[in-house]
Amino acid sequence: MMEHPQGNAVHKQTPLQRWLRIAPERKPAVYAQIYDTAEISSLNYWLEIVLSAGIAALGLVLNSPAVIIGAMLISPLMGPIMATGLALASGDLYLLIKAIANLVASISLSIAFSAFIVWLLPFHSVTSEILARTNPTLLDLGVALFSGLAGSVAVSRRGGGDGGTTLPGVAIAVALMPPLCTIGFGLGSGANTRIMGGAGLLFLTNLVAIVASAFVVFLITGMNAPEVRAEMENSRKGELLAQRLSHGRLAQALSNGGQLRWRILMMAVLLGAIALPLRTAFVQVAGEAAARGAIQDVVKRLLPPGALVTQQVEVGRDSVAVRLISTRVVSTEKIQDAEREIERRSGRKAVLTVSSIASQSELAELMQRLSTPSQLAPTAPVTLEEIHNEVINRIKPILGQVWPAEAPLQDFDIAFNSNGMTLTVQYQSNHELEKISQGILTRELQEKLGAPDISLVVHRVVPSRTAAKKASRKP
């Protein structure tokens, strides 16, 4: 055991402190350094709060991780958070009050300033960087705990320079200022409670985890030693409020060694209370990941490589909706088997829809045929009816090639107007033809027919009913 005399104080060092290379003579300096970070009257501190909040708010709106990282490096929030952990570990009532007051003011200023910036903007688009901070899970709690431990050990070992703010800020502030500015975004964009609630839970998670980590580290490093407290109280002799609080009944109860177990219990209860909603979110995210994995496996078995054109997946709490567009026709039996497989693996009701369109090779072959000049009759049509019939005969083979096989073509007609041509198609199907399929068909017809002004109108006929054929086609 090492001892270092300094006045009447004797600094003791445990084996763990020796292993962590924490110099006992530097403990008062570390204490004083952390104490200074909780100072409310520091102009530099509040300037850094405003600047980091402004940068983080704009970075979230711009969806720029680089800008958000810049705000993380500037943010000084780590100082009062570390001071809170130190105050709880050492039972320092005056430091605890200063640190909590600083934190409350810092949080309020950060949210208000970022909300003001967002309110001034002419647009309030929710970016992926904002959404990433609205769904915290147990993983975020683990990150905050490990980061808090690393930062607290770094502060205890340095004991000088800017180790109380800069070093922990680089390691931990990633979890502090951006969530606060996300709350500000939700407030400034019209009090979006979903964004504000999710970001608030993330900030609270990281705040509690870092305070708890600092509390543990400062306990095991001996920052609550009586000789360290005595030196710190001597340095505050000029502060009247500090002297009154330090010798009051509440301060004596807080610093009493017998009350330490209650502080440890309080930290454990706070962590447990935070972990409950995070566990629910973690289970939900894990379930969604399992459902998406099952969908990917089923789609790979359902369609051959290269046949999938687009895929849309919506995972709800109790259901899964999958919409596929492919170049292959899939039978109803295979679709039902795929739905049962997704339900079995995800535990959610599955609805799978597969729409087929012409493949690229089929479209290329059709384009080649259309590019070959057709043999026209030597005499041009002279009546409107003959012109109409000629257009119908021109469209019919192209429409038959492009139209999806699972929605059998029943009838079609063409009408001319001042805006161009309107192609009306009647088809038979149990499901409505999706908008994206209609758009693809329209573009293909415009290209193959050389008519960019043609528009498509579709009418579905339920298979259980027999659609009456049009008696005649009139222009």
C-alpha positions in Angstrom: 0.0 0.0 0.0 1.3 3.4 -1.1 0.9 6.5 1.0 1.5 10.1 0.0 1.5 12.9 2.6 0.1 16.2 1.8 -0.5 18.4 4.8 -2.6 16.3 7.2 -4.0 14.1 4.5 -2.9 10.5 3.8 -3.7 9.0 0.4 -4.2 5.3 0.3 -4.1 3.1 -2.8 -5.8 -0.2 -3.3 -4.4 -3.0 -5.6 -7.2 -2.2 -8.1 -6.2 1.5 -8.2 -2.5 0.5 -8.7 -3.6 -1.8 -11.6 -5.5 1.1 -13.2 -2.5 3.4 -12.6 -4.5 5.9 -10.7 -2.1 8.1 -8.8 -3.4 8.8 -5.2 -1.8 12.2 -5.1 -3.8 13.3 -8.1 -7.2 12.5 -6.7 -7.8 16.0 -5.3 -6.8 17.4 -8.7 -9.3 15.1 -10.4 -12.0 16.0 -8.0 -11.3 19.7 -8.5 -11.4 19.3 -12.2 -14.7 17.5 -12.3 -16.0 20.0 -9.8 -15.2 22.9 -12.2 -17.1 21.2 -15.1 -20.3 21.7 -13.1 -19.8 25.4 -12.8 -22.9 27.2 -14.0 -21.4 30.7 -14.4 -18.9 29.6 -17.1 -19.5 31.5 -20.3 -17.4 29.2 -22.4 -19.5 26.2 -21.3 -22.8 27.8 -22.4 -21.2 29.0 -25.7 -20.2 25.4 -26.4 -23.7 24.2 -25.5 -25.3 26.6 -28.0 -22.8 25.9 -30.8 -23.0 22.1 -30.4 -26.8 22.2 -30.3 -26.9 24.3 -33.5 -24.5 22.1 -35.3 -26.3 18.9 -34.2 -29.7 20.3 -35.2 -28.6 21.2 -38.7 -26.7 18.0 -39.1 -29.9 16.0 -38.3 -31.9 18.0 -40.8 -29.2 17.7 -43.4 -28.9 13.9 -42.7 -25.1 14.4 -42.4 -23.3 12.1 -40.0 -20.1 14.1 -40.4 -21.8 17.3 -39.2 -23.4 15.4 -36.2 -19.9 14.1 -35.2 -18.7 17.6 -35.2 -21.4 18.6 -32.7 -20.4 15.5 -30.6 -16.8 16.8 -30.3 -17.9 20.2 -29.2 -20.6 19.2 -26.7 -19.5 19.7 -23.0 -22.4 17.8 -21.5 -20.1 15.1 -20.2 -18.8 17.4 -17.5 -21.9 17.9 -15.4 -22.9 14.2 -15.9 -19.5 13.1 -14.5 -19.9 15.5 -11.7 -23.3 14.0 -10.8 -21.7 10.5 -10.6 -18.9 11.8 -8.5 -21.3 13.7 -6.1 -23.3 10.5 -5.6 -20.2 8.4 -5.1 -18.6 10.8 -2.5 -21.9 12.0 -0.9 -21.1 15.7 -1.9 -24.5 17.5 -1.6 -23.2 20.8 -2.9 -21.6 19.3 -6.0 -24.8 17.2 -6.6 -27.0 20.3 -6.5 -24.6 22.2 -8.8 -24.4 19.3 -11.3 -28.1 18.7 -11.4 -28.9 22.4 -11.9 -26.3 22.6 -14.7 -27.8 19.5 -16.4 -31.4 20.8 -16.2 -30.3 24.2 -17.6 -28.2 22.6 -20.3 -30.9 20.2 -21.4 -33.5 23.0 -21.6 -31.2 25.3 -23.5 -30.2 22.6 -26.0 -33.8 21.6 -26.7 -35.1 25.1 -27.0 -32.3 26.3 -29.3 -32.5 23.4 -31.6 -36.3 23.7 -31.7 -35.9 27.4 -32.6 -33.6 26.5 -35.5 -36.0 23.9 -36.8 -38.9 26.2 -36.5 -37.1 28.8 -38.7 -36.6 26.2 -41.5 -39.1 26.2 -44.4 -39.2 22.3 -44.4 -39.3 19.7 -41.7 -38.4 16.4 -43.4 -37.7 13.5 -41.1 -34.3 12.1 -42.1 -32.8 8.7 -41.3 -30.4 10.3 -38.8 -33.5 11.5 -36.9 -35.3 8.2 -37.1 -32.2 6.4 -35.9 -32.5 8.2 -32.5 -36.2 7.5 -31.9 -36.1 3.7 -31.3 -33.6 2.9 -28.5 -33.1 -0.6 -27.3 -31.1 -2.6 -24.8 -28.2 -2.3 -27.2 -28.1 1.5 -26.6 -28.1 0.9 -22.9 -25.1 -1.4 -23.3 -23.2 1.2 -25.4 -23.8 3.9 -22.8 -22.7 1.7 -19.9 -19.4 0.7 -21.6 -18.8 4.3 -22.8 -19.5 5.7 -19.3 -17.0 3.2 -17.7 -14.3 4.1 -20.3 -14.8 7.8 -19.8 -14.8 7.6 -16.0 -11.6 5.6 -15.9 -10.0 8.0 -18.4 -10.9 11.0 -16.2 -9.6 9.3 -13.0 -6.3 8.4 -14.6 -5.5 11.7 -16.2 -6.3 14.2 -13.4 -5.2 17.2 -15.4 -5.6 19.1 -18.6 -9.0 18.7 -20.4 -9.5 15.0 -19.4 -12.8 15.9 -17.7 -14.5 17.1 -20.9 -12.6 16.5 -24.1 -11.7 12.8 -23.7 -15.1 11.6 -22.4 -16.8 13.9 -24.9 -15.1 12.1 -27.8 -16.1 8.7 -26.4 -19.6 9.4 -25.0 -21.1 12.7 -26.2 -22.3 10.8 -29.3 -25.2 9.7 -27.1 -26.0 13.1 -25.5 -26.4 16.1 -27.8 -27.9 14.5 -30.9 -30.9 12.9 -29.0 -31.5 16.3 -27.3 -31.6 18.0 -30.7 -33.9 15.3 -32.0 -36.3 16.2 -29.3 -35.9 19.8 -30.4 -36.7 18.8 -34.0 -39.9 17.1 -32.8 -40.8 20.2 -30.9 -39.9 22.7 -33.6 -41.7 20.7 -36.3 -45.1 20.8 -34.6 -44.7 18.9 -31.3 -44.2 15.4 -32.9 -44.7 13.3 -29.7 -43.4 10.1 -31.4 -40.1 11.7 -32.2 -39.8 13.5 -28.9 -40.7 10.5 -26.9 -38.3 8.1 -28.6 -35.4 10.6 -28.5 -36.2 11.5 -24.9 -36.0 7.8 -23.9 -32.7 7.5 -25.7 -31.2 10.5 -23.9 -32.6 9.4 -20.5 -31.1 5.9 -21.1 -27.6 7.3 -21.8 -27.8 9.8 -19.0 -28.7 7.2 -16.3 -26.2 4.7 -17.7 -23.3 7.2 -17.7 -24.1 8.5 -14.2 -24.3 4.9 -12.9 -21.0 4.0 -14.6 -19.3 7.1 -13.2 -20.7 6.3 -9.8 -19.2 2.8 -9.8 -15.8 3.9 -11.2 -15.4 6.8 -8.7 -16.3 4.4 -5.8 -13.7 1.8 -6.8 -11.0 4.4 -7.5 -11.4 5.9 -4.0 -12.7 9.3 -4.9 -15.0 9.1 -1.9 -12.0 8.8 0.5 -12.4 11.1 3.6 -9.0 12.7 2.9 -10.0 13.7 -0.6 -13.3 15.2 0.7 -11.4 17.1 3.4 -9.1 18.7 0.9 -12.1 19.6 -1.3 -14.0 21.2 1.6 -10.9 23.2 2.5 -10.8 24.6 -1.1 -14.4 25.8 -0.7 -14.0 27.9 2.4 -14.7 31.1 0.5 -18.2 29.8 -0.7 -20.8 30.5 2.0 -23.5 28.3 0.4 -21.1 25.4 0.0 -20.1 25.6 3.7 -23.7 25.7 4.9 -24.7 22.7 2.7 -21.6 20.7 3.5 -22.4 20.9 7.3 -26.1 20.4 7.1 -28.1 17.3 8.2 -28.9 16.3 4.6 -25.2 16.5 3.6 -24.2 14.4 6.6 -26.8 11.8 5.8 -25.7 11.7 2.2 -22.0 11.3 3.0 -22.7 8.7 5.7 -21.0 5.5 4.7 -24.1 3.6 5.9 -26.2 5.3 3.4 -24.0 4.1 0.5 -26.1 1.0 0.0 -29.2 3.2 -0.6 -27.4 5.1 -3.3 -26.3 1.9 -5.0 -29.9 0.6 -4.7 -31.2 3.9 -6.3 -28.8 3.4 -9.3 -29.9 -0.2 -9.7 -33.6 0.8 -9.6 -33.1 3.6 -12.2 -31.3 1.2 -14.6 -34.0 -1.4 -14.1 -36.7 1.1 -14.8 -35.0 2.2 -18.0 -34.3 -1.3 -19.1 -38.0 -2.3 -19.1 -39.2 -0.2 -22.1 -35.8 -0.8 -23.9 -36.4 -4.6 -23.6 -39.8 -4.2 -25.2 -38.3 -2.3 -28.1 -35.5 -4.8 -28.4 -37.9 -7.7 -28.6 -39.9 -5.9 -31.2 -36.8 -5.1 -33.3 -35.6 -8.7 -33.0 -39.0 -9.9 -34.1 -39.0 -7.6 -37.1 -35.5 -8.7 -38.1 -36.6 -12.4 -37.9 -39.6 -11.6 -40.0 -37.6 -9.9 -42.7 -35.1 -12.7 -42.7 -37.9 -15.2 -43.2 -39.3 -13.1 -46.1 -35.9 -13.0 -47.8 -35.5 -16.8 -47.6 -39.0 -17.4 -48.9 -38.6 -15.0 -51.8 -35.3 -16.7 -52.8 -37.0 -20.1 -53.0 -40.2 -18.7 -54.6 -38.5 -16.8 -57.5 -35.4 -17.7 -59.6 -32.5 -15.3 -59.6 -33.1 -12.3 -61.7 -36.9 -12.7 -61.8 -37.6 -10.3 -59.0 -38.3 -6.7 -60.2 -39.4 -4.9 -57.0 -40.1 -5.9 -53.4 -42.1 -4.0 -50.8 -42.3 -5.3 -47.2 -44.4 -3.9 -44.4 -43.9 -5.5 -41.0 -46.5 -4.7 -38.4 -46.9 -5.7 -34.8 -49.1 -8.8 -35.7 -49.0 -8.9 -39.5 -46.7 -8.9 -42.5 -47.5 -7.6 -46.0 -45.2 -8.5 -48.9 -45.8 -7.2 -52.5 -43.6 -8.6 -55.3 -43.4 -7.8 -59.0 -41.6 -10.4 -61.0 -41.1 -11.6 -64.6 -42.4 -15.1 -63.7 -45.9 -16.2 -63.0 -46.2 -17.8 -59.6 -49.1 -20.3 -58.9 -51.6 -19.7 -56.1 -50.5 -22.9 -54.3 -46.9 -21.7 -54.1 -48.0 -18.3 -52.8 -50.1 -19.9 -50.1 -47.2 -22.2 -49.1 -44.9 -19.1 -48.9 -47.4 -17.3 -46.7 -47.6 -20.3 -44.3 -43.8 -20.4 -44.1 -43.6 -16.7 -43.2 -46.3 -17.1 -40.6 -44.5 -20.1 -39.1 -41.1 -18.3 -38.8 -42.3 -14.8 -37.9 -45.4 -15.5 -35.8 -47.3 -12.9 -37.7 -50.2 -13.1 -40.2 -48.7 -13.0 -43.7 -50.2 -11.6 -46.9 -48.1 -12.2 -50.0 -49.0 -10.7 -53.4 -47.1 -11.5 -56.6 -47.7 -9.5 -59.8 -45.9 -10.6 -63.0 -44.8 -8.5 -66.0 -43.0 -9.2 -69.2 -39.3 -10.1 -68.8 -36.5 -8.0 -70.3 -35.8 -10.7 -72.9 -39.4 -10.8 -73.9 -39.5 -7.0 -74.2 -36.3 -7.0 -76.2 -37.8 -9.6 -78.6 -41.0 -7.6 -78.9 -39.1 -4.4 -79.6 -37.1 -6.1 -82.4 -40.3 -7.4 -84.0 -41.9 -3.9 -83.8 -38.8 -2.3 -85.3 -39.3 -4.5 -88.5 -41.4 -2.6 -91.0 -44.7 -4.3 -91.4 -46.2 -5.2 -94.8 -49.0 -2.7 -95.3 -51.8 -3.0 -97.8 -51.2 -0.9 -100.9 -54.4 1.0 -100.3 -54.7 3.2 -97.2 -57.9 3.1 -95.2 -60.3 5.8 -96.2 -63.1 5.7 -93.6 -62.9 6.4 -89.8 -64.1 2.8 -89.1 -61.2 1.4 -91.1 -58.7 3.7 -89.3 -60.1 2.6 -86.0 -59.8 -1.1 -86.9 -56.3 -0.6 -88.2 -55.3 1.0 -84.9 -57.0 -1.9 -83.0 -55.1 -4.5 -85.1 -51.9 -2.6 -84.5 -52.3 -2.5 -80.7 -53.7 -6.0 -80.2 -50.5 -8.1 -80.6 -48.4 -5.6 -78.6 -51.0 -5.5 -75.8 -51.1 -9.3 -75.7 -47.4 -9.6 -75.3 -47.0 -6.9 -72.6 -50.2 -7.7 -70.5 -49.5 -9.8 -67.3 -50.7 -13.5 -67.6 -52.3 -13.7 -64.2 -54.8 -11.1 -65.2 -56.4 -12.5 -68.4 -57.2 -9.8 -71.0 -61.0 -9.6 -71.7 -61.4 -6.7 -74.1 -60.0 -3.3 -75.0 -60.8 -0.3 -77.0 -59.1 2.9 -78.1 -60.5 6.4 -78.1 -59.1 9.6 -79.5 -59.3 13.0 -77.9 -57.6 16.4 -77.9 -54.9 15.1 -75.5 -54.0 12.0 -77.5 -55.3 8.4 -77.2 -56.9 6.6 -74.3 -56.6 2.8 -74.2 -59.3 1.2 -72.1 -58.6 -2.4 -71.0 -60.9 -4.8 -69.4 -59.3 -7.7 -67.5 -60.3 -10.6 -65.2 -58.6 -11.0 -61.8 -59.2 -11.4 -58.1 -57.0 -8.4 -57.3 -56.7 -4.9 -58.5 -53.8 -4.3 -60.8 -51.3 -2.3 -58.8 -50.4 1.3 -59.7 -46.8 0.4 -60.3 -47.8 -2.3 -62.8 -50.1 0.1 -64.6 -47.3 2.6 -64.9 -44.9 0.0 -66.3 -47.5 -1.1 -68.8 -48.2 2.4 -69.9 -44.5 3.2 -70.5 -44.1 -0.1 -72.5 -47.1 0.7 -74.7 -45.9 4.3 -75.3 -42.5 3.0 -76.4 -43.7 0.0 -78.5 -46.4 2.0 -80.2 -44.4 5.1 -80.7 -47.2 7.1 -79.1 -46.0 9.0 -76.0 -49.4 10.6 -75.5 -51.3 7.3 -75.0 -52.9 6.8 -71.6 -54.1 3.6 -70.0 -57.4 3.0 -68.2 -58.1 -0.5 -66.7 -61.3 -2.1 -65.5 -61.3 -5.3 -63.4 -63.9 -8.0 -63.8 -64.4 -10.4 -60.9 -63.7 -14.0 -62.1 -67.0 -15.3 -60.6 -69.0 -13.1 -62.9 -69.2 -13.3 -66.7 -68.4 -9.9 -68.2 -70.5 -9.0 -71.2 -68.6 -8.4 -74.4 -69.0 -5.1 -76.0 -71.3 -5.3 -79.0 -69.3 -3.1 -81.2 -66.3 -0.8 -81.1 -67.1 2.7 -82.1 -64.7 5.6 -82.5 
